[in-house]
Amino acid sequence: MVTRIYCLPGTMCDERLWSLTQNTLGESLLLQHVPIPMEATIDAIVDALAEILPDSPINLLGFSMGGYLVCAFALKYPERVKRLMVLSNTASGLLATERQQRKVALNWVQKQGYNGIPKKKAASMLGQTNKDKSELVDIIFAMDKTLGEAVFIQQLKSSLVRPDLLLMLEEVKFPLCFAVGSEDPLLSSAVLAKMKSSKCFDVNTIDNCGHMLPLEQPALLADLLKEFYL
């Protein structure tokens, strides 16, 4: 019997985000890609997901922005969640530096248009040993090009304000697991330390990995998925 996992991607990511991990998993687990709805706020996106996703308890997996969204969904509809794993996200607000970078990027794009993700930005999301792997950078570029300017603006605008969800997540009854790259520049080390010291959270750190965990360490992620969902 195949176990289905509904997967929400990160900013400017599509189903290709999961391809390397799915290839490694084989047929025991099916990663069902769910595009981020084109809505203006986190609350509106969660409401749209409520219309898209099954009513019965489901397995959820979210990466980066998608990780925050599945947490927000799970808190609003806990009865619809069987198990939840969050990748490259701590269910808290953006770092101040990342929020400022996004505001600058939005301002630039609205004035000059969107020319795609800069190579330096793409490389910065990968761990040190992965920065020169052209096949990974190519996937990031391809996903970004496919989604384009309208999605870029919508996703950045809708996710600038992210209330901290960690305190509420401490109270959930369904199994909850986090996985983060050891070299992820977008996550707060202070928040991660707090989560790891808490009895409420299961936090897995993946070595030799930056922010793009499903692309950088698909085999290790596949093992973690099998352990958690099967």
Phi and psi in degrees as a GROMACS rama.xvg file:
@    title "Ramachandran Plot"
@    xaxis  label "Phi"
@    yaxis  label "Psi"
@TYPE xy
-86.7041  131.739  VAL-2
-94.5956  122.5  THR-3
-94.3636  135.756  ARG-4
-122.42  125.606  ILE-5
-87.1522  122.684  TYR-6
-117.9  122.894  CYS-7
-101.93  129.485  LEU-8
-83.3423  -179.782  PRO-9
-95.0366  -174.571  GLY-10
-55.3428  128.106  THR-11
57.6647  38.0758  MET-12
-123.079  145.858  CYS-13
-124.082  -159.396  ASP-14
-62.0713  -18.738  GLU-15
-66.8187  -19.3779  ARG-16
-56.2971  -34.685  LEU-17
-96.3487  -5.87738  TRP-18
-61.6951  -44.9303  SER-19
-66.2913  -39.3822  LEU-20
-69.0834  -41.4251  THR-21
-62.6462  -40.7154  GLN-22
-60.6656  -36.7302  ASN-23
-74.0155  -34.3912  THR-24
-68.2503  -32.5124  LEU-25
77.566  -138.207  GLY-26
-107.242  1.04351  GLU-27
-72.4287  -33.2897  SER-28
-126.312  137.09  LEU-29
-111.463  118.922  LEU-30
-88.8  105.311  LEU-31
-92.6576  105.376  GLN-32
-67.7662  134.232  HIS-33
-124.278  107.503  VAL-34
-60.6148  147.776  PRO-35
-69.7406  123.474  ILE-36
-59.2674  146.333  PRO-37
-84.434  77.5589  MET-38
-124.274  166.104  GLU-39
-87.9166  -18.6416  ALA-40
-138.258  164.589  THR-41
-58.8898  -45.7807  ILE-42
-59.9161  -42.4585  ASP-43
-66.9724  -36.6566  ALA-44
-64.4554  -43.7902  ILE-45
-61.896  -42.1998  VAL-46
-62.6847  -39.0733  ASP-47
-66.6468  -39.238  ALA-48
-62.9101  -34.1172  LEU-49
-62.7871  -28.1099  ALA-50
-82.1268  -26.7228  GLU-51
-87.414  -44.5396  ILE-52
-79.9896  153.562  LEU-53
-60.6249  151.829  PRO-54
-75.608  -31.4965  ASP-55
-70.7086  155.268  SER-56
-56.2052  129.887  PRO-57
-127.371  161.285  ILE-58
-84.0481  129.363  ASN-59
-120.479  144.016  LEU-60
-140.24  130.27  LEU-61
-133.219  139.415  GLY-62
-113.127  129.022  PHE-63
55.9135  -120.527  SER-64
-55.5203  -38.9908  MET-65
-63.4252  -30.6249  GLY-66
-65.7444  -42.1987  GLY-67
-64.085  -42.3224  TYR-68
-64.3574  -41.6726  LEU-69
-67.882  -30.8164  VAL-70
-66.8447  -44.6768  CYS-71
-61.8221  -41.399  ALA-72
-63.2236  -45.587  PHE-73
-64.5483  -33.8748  ALA-74
-71.9154  -32.4509  LEU-75
-82.2476  -32.3287  LYS-76
-129.409  60.1517  TYR-77
-60.9614  -28.6907  PRO-78
-70.1473  -11.1325  GLU-79
-101.815  7.59063  ARG-80
-115.645  126.773  VAL-81
-91.4768  -54.1187  LYS-82
-145.878  149.328  ARG-83
-137.299  126.991  LEU-84
-121.612  136.952  MET-85
-118.671  127.399  VAL-86
-110.948  134.802  LEU-87
54.2495  40.2602  SER-88
-159.675  149.555  ASN-89
-117.933  15.3101  THR-90
56.5683  30.8566  ALA-91
-127.794  -178.356  SER-92
-68.9306  164.659  GLY-93
-65.9335  148.76  LEU-94
-59.86  146.93  LEU-95
-57.2214  -38.3273  ALA-96
-65.6365  -40.4694  THR-97
-68.9427  -39.7077  GLU-98
-62.2104  -42.2709  ARG-99
-65.8376  -41.2556  GLN-100
-60.3544  -38.768  GLN-101
-68.4967  -39.5707  ARG-102
-63.3481  -42.289  LYS-103
-63.2017  -43.5893  VAL-104
-63.4358  -42.6519  ALA-105
-62.8309  -44.5926  LEU-106
-60.4944  -42.3327  ASN-107
-64.6473  -47.4592  TRP-108
-64.3478  -39.4676  VAL-109
-68.1799  -22.5805  GLN-110
-94.9411  -39.6495  LYS-111
-110.964  -12.2496  GLN-112
91.7962  165.203  GLY-113
-102.75  123.189  TYR-114
-108.04  14.2846  ASN-115
96.2233  165.572  GLY-116
-67.9149  130.54  ILE-117
-65.0714  147.58  PRO-118
-59.7108  -37.9686  LYS-119
-63.0315  -39.5482  LYS-120
-67.5858  -42.7625  LYS-121
-60.4265  -45.7949  ALA-122
-66.0714  -32.6795  ALA-123
-67.2284  -18.9453  SER-124
-87.1107  -3.81798  MET-125
-104.483  152.331  LEU-126
-67.4088  164.597  GLY-127
-55.5105  -41.0078  GLN-128
-78.4793  -7.51101  THR-129
-110.139  -7.85378  ASN-130
-59.8504  -29.8418  LYS-131
-97.8807  8.30094  ASP-132
-83.8795  99.3589  LYS-133
-60.7835  -30.1836  SER-134
-65.597  -31.3264  GLU-135
-76.446  -44.5797  LEU-136
-60.9616  -37.8524  VAL-137
-62.7259  -38.379  ASP-138
-66.1234  -42.3549  ILE-139
-60.8673  -45.2573  ILE-140
-62.4118  -43.573  PHE-141
-65.178  -44.3657  ALA-142
-62.1275  -44.9223  MET-143
-61.1571  -42.9195  ASP-144
-66.0603  -39.6768  LYS-145
-64.5966  -42.9753  THR-146
-75.2239  -41.6055  LEU-147
77.4555  -172.909  GLY-148
-63.931  -45.2369  GLU-149
-61.7641  -43.1437  ALA-150
-67.6987  -40.7786  VAL-151
-56.4757  -49.5798  PHE-152
-64.4756  -45.6228  ILE-153
-61.5669  -45.581  GLN-154
-69.0786  -39.3911  GLN-155
-69.8288  -43.668  LEU-156
-63.9479  -44.5074  LYS-157
-69.5167  -22.2226  SER-158
-111.604  9.59873  SER-159
-64.4909  -39.4077  LEU-160
-98.6359  112.411  VAL-161
-130.363  99.2141  ARG-162
-60.1722  147.768  PRO-163
-70.7119  124.461  ASP-164
-103.936  -2.39755  LEU-165
-61.089  -43.921  LEU-166
-60.4355  -41.248  LEU-167
-69.8543  -33.6799  MET-168
-68.6433  -21.6672  LEU-169
-63.7135  -19.9514  GLU-170
-98.5111  -4.26778  GLU-171
-70.3729  154.32  VAL-172
-99.9504  -19.7158  LYS-173
-81.3953  154.966  PHE-174
-61.2919  132.431  PRO-175
-133.792  131.847  LEU-176
-137.963  140.797  CYS-177
-116.674  145.321  PHE-178
-136.492  130.667  ALA-179
-135.351  152.106  VAL-180
-78.5842  142.617  GLY-181
-65.843  -18.8168  SER-182
-117.786  24.5253  GLU-183
-70.5591  116.179  ASP-184
-81.2943  -7.93369  PRO-185
-95.9827  -3.56701  LEU-186
-108.439  144.281  LEU-187
-75.9868  123.652  SER-188
-65.2762  -31.8898  SER-189
-67.7214  -42.9484  ALA-190
-65.7383  -42.4615  VAL-191
-61.9606  -42.076  LEU-192
-61.9116  -40.4204  ALA-193
-64.6536  -42.0643  LYS-194
-65.2573  -42.0151  MET-195
-67.5505  -26.899  LYS-196
-84.5678  -10.1129  SER-197
-87.3055  143.042  SER-198
-76.5687  -10.147  LYS-199
-84.5424  -19.9326  CYS-200
-120.795  138.059  PHE-201
-101.855  104.656  ASP-202
-111.766  120.848  VAL-203
-106.356  127.116  ASN-204
-103.084  124.851  THR-205
-100.026  118.202  ILE-206
-71.9177  160.373  ASP-207
53.0633  47.7933  ASN-208
-150.397  134.783  CYS-209
-94.4549  -133.055  GLY-210
-81.3869  -31.7437  HIS-211
-87.1726  60.0994  MET-212
-52.8917  -46.3215  LEU-213
-63.6564  -25.6843  PRO-214
-89.622  -35.3036  LEU-215
-81.4378  -36.7264  GLU-216
-134.149  60.5301  GLN-217
-63.7497  -34.793  PRO-218
-68.9207  -44.8616  ALA-219
-66.0727  -38.0232  LEU-220
-65.5709  -41.7262  LEU-221
-58.2176  -42.9067  ALA-222
-62.2273  -41.6599  ASP-223
-65.9601  -40.3082  LEU-224
-63.3949  -43.8027  LEU-225
-62.8688  -41.126  LYS-226
-65.4303  -36.2559  GLU-227
-86.0929  -40.7177  PHE-228
-97.6445  -20.8406  TYR-229
